Each structure stands twice: as C-alpha cells, then as structure tokens.
Amino acid sequence: MIESKTLKSKMLRRLSAISVIATVFFWCSPTLTFAIPCDVTVASLEKIQAGINSVVDRLRSLNPDLVSGKKTPTREDFEHLEGVAKDLMAVKAGLQSSNRLAEVLGMIDELAPTIKSGSVAEALKASDRTQYPRDYRYQPEEYDLKTLYQRLLREVNREIPPSLQFPIVRFPKDTRSPELIRLAEIIVKQQAERLAALYSTSGFKNREELETAIRNHSPQARALLQFFHSDKMEITIRRPEGGRWWIPKVGFQNQYVTGSSRGAFNTKWRTRVEADYLGILPAEYERLDHELKLKYGAFRPSPDSGIVDDQEDDQYGDDIWVLKPDRVKNRIVISLGDSLDRFDPRTNKPGIYQPTAWDQVFIPYEDRALVIPTFLYPFQTGKFAHDYNARRALEGSLAPYNRSWKIGSKSSELGILGPLLIDDAYIFEFRRHPPVGKFLHDLQERNFIIRDGRDRSRPARVWTPPGN
C-alpha cells in the first residue's frame, strides 16, 4: 500500500489540480450517494486520470444555456451529457475499497477552497436563469427535450459533490397537448360536415346506402367491409430507424417540425394542399401549431389476417408502428392515395378551396367505407392495395360509385392530426434491425408487442429478444 504522502505526491504529478479535486471529492466523500473508500494505486492512476480528465472536460464544456433552460437541447447535447455520466461510472469502477480512507479524506480539507471557488456549478448559479411564465407557450418538442435534459442533469448531480452540482430548472407544465387534441377532433368534425354536403357526388346518398351496396355486391366486398371494421386492419405509421432515438422522447413528428421527409419535402406546397383539403385558408393553416398538423400513415392488414400487403410505402422507413385505434380514430382523415399526387395544381387559387366532389376533401375515419370500392379489385386477388383505376370490379350494386380525380397510387394514406406519442402505439415491427439497448428497454417498459418483419416472404412474427 502506498503511504499517504507518496500517494498525494504521485497524484499531484500525474493529475491536474481539478482532477485531484474530482478524484478525492467525487468518490471518497462519505456524504455521496455511492460513496466508497478509495485505493488509488500507481497502476490505476493513468486509467483514472484519463477518465477524470474526460469528466472534467465534459463538465466544463457544458453550455450554460442548456443547464439554465434557455436553449432546447439537440441529440448531440444529450449524448454529450450522457457521456459525462458514463465517464463518471467508468472512473468509479477504477477505484477500490481501502482502510486508508481517513488519510485520503485529509486531502479534502486542503483542497476545499479550490473546490468551492472553481466549481462549474458556482459559475452557473451566478448566471441568469430562464424564467418561464405559467402560461408559457412551448414550441413542438421543446418541453419534452428540456425536461428530459434536466432529468439527466439530476442523474449527474447524484454522482458529483454538492459544490459541483448543477441548478435544476422546473418548467411550467405544457398544456398544449390536450388543447391540440381537442382542436384536432374539432377539425375532423368539420370535415364530416363538409363531406355530408358532398356525399351524393359519390353515387350514394349517405354512408348507410353505400355500405348496403357494398354488402350486396359480392362475398368479397362484404368481407372487405368487415375487414375495414375489424382489428385485422391496422392503423400504422412508418419511420426510419433513425427515429428510434427521438420517438420515445418526443413522439412522431411531421416535416414542419423535423425539417425532413422520406416523401416530398416541401412545406409550402404541403401547407397549401392540407389547407385546401381541410377547408382552411392557407395563411391560417400556416400559423397553426406544427404539432397539430398532419402526420401520415397507412392502413395495413395484420399478419394474421391472411391478406397480403401490396402497398408501395417502403420508402417511408423500415420501422412500422401500429397505433391504438381508440387513441387516434377521432383525429384521422383519409386520402384516396397520395394526397400530393392527387391534388390538381390548377386548384391553387386565392382563398379557401371550394370542392365540388366528395373525394376533394379529407375523409374522416368514420366514413372510411367511401374508400372501400377502390380496394376491392386487389382484395379479390388476396392483396391489400389501393386500385386508383377503381372501375374494374365496380359493376352491380357498386356501379354508381363515382370519383372526380382518378390520379392516385397503390398505397392508402391517412393523416393523424394533433400530438402523436409513443404511448399512442402498441406494436413495433422492424424490417431490418431488431431493437437493442435503451430503445428496446423503452419498448419493453411500455409492454409493446414486437414483431419481426425481416422475411418478406411470410407474415411478420412476434419477436422475443435473445436471452429472454
């Protein structure tokens, strides 16, 4: 065992002054949460020094505006702070128990003034703290990311001495979510009223008359109607694997928030199209909270339905999330195929767009029977896809069925208005890489059903992590 003076000499030669402070005060104080006695041997000094230097550098380079709540953290900011926590634990692992604790603690008294005056926390406490009024209006993702960052700061605080701990900001509750959900449901109800005035342009007076015609058409049409009203038809949203970091934290976002898209990225044109379909002035729609605006998904047959999914939407991501119908059905609108492809550029006129037919507005989920005839021909061949010609199988009782716009795609398209969080989903299906690490933990913590969809030649199967 190295004597106290020898230990102190070697430490001072090999470590910077701040590293000495951190080594002793971080892990040798009996007042800390995970306090343990220390035995810093010559052999471990270099490893511990590297870890402590990393911790100190990361702590000193934290942006005070992040700690004070002024700035919304990015993914890189989270990874930086998570690195602090990992380095702290790595250094802790390099220390072992010893009966020389009293001698090592004697060094703390000599270094205490330096600890107090050189603390990062002291500098931050002296800086301005962001003050939020109780009615503060958050931007999309702001509240979630800022509160998560403060939570991570608390975890770091538990691993460092009080003099170095960071001040924790408490934010007023974000009240936007229930308000946006209420507004989303109001918009869909308004859509139902617009559609009711145009319903007869479909060739049928109302939903009841159309559903009767579908039942009378053929056994396949009757089965398709039953499918659209069963739990075998899933409401899904696709995302790239890069979304696995974001979705547990901030949910599913649209291109207005993310600044990116796997489809057509053009917020100006998207604003115009969505506003016209919804019967809102484009200028008014543009001013709406971005989190209220549409997030796009699709109908999809469940793996045990016996129906082959033949839609063309792989480009939107290899991860498929299945949503809880009861959580989202009152906020869903449907488009016959791709909404951007279908919308006639000639309708780009000032004011609110005035539709002349039922298929020139978004269709509320409760009126989904209107899209059933466009799925009938593929369904008769055992496939699920949107048939944008929609005339090949429409004889008999469905002969009156009419559409004004024939442009479309093989994919169904539905939009969800309002906030969409990970808790609004209950099944996760991966097409490439299975979930691991923190993301897997996030799914398991919420009791997600996880499906393996890598083999496209067969239906997706329930997946269990190795070792479970």
Secondary structure, DSSP 8 states (H G I E B T S, - for coil): ---HHHHHHHHHHHS-HHHHHHHHHHHS-TTSTT-------HHHHHHHHHHHHHHHHHHHTS-HHHHTTSS---HHHHHHHHHHHHHHHHHHHT----S-HHHHHHHHHHHHHHHHHH-HHHHHHHS------TT----TTHHHHHHHHHHHHHHHHTTS-GGG-----------HHHHHHHHHHHHHHHHHHHHHHHGGGGTSSSHHHHHHHHHHH-HHHHHHHHHHTSTTEEEEEEE-TTHHHHHHHH----HHHHS--SS---HHHHHHHHHHHHT--HHHHHHS-TTTS-EEEEEEE-GGGS-EE----GGG-SEEEEE-HHHHGGGEEEESS-HHHHS-GGG--SSS---SSGGGS-EEGGGGGGGGGGGHHHHHTTEE---SS--TT--GGGTT---S-----SS-EEEE-S---GGGEEEEEESSS---HHHHHHHHHTT-EEEE---TTS--EE---TT-
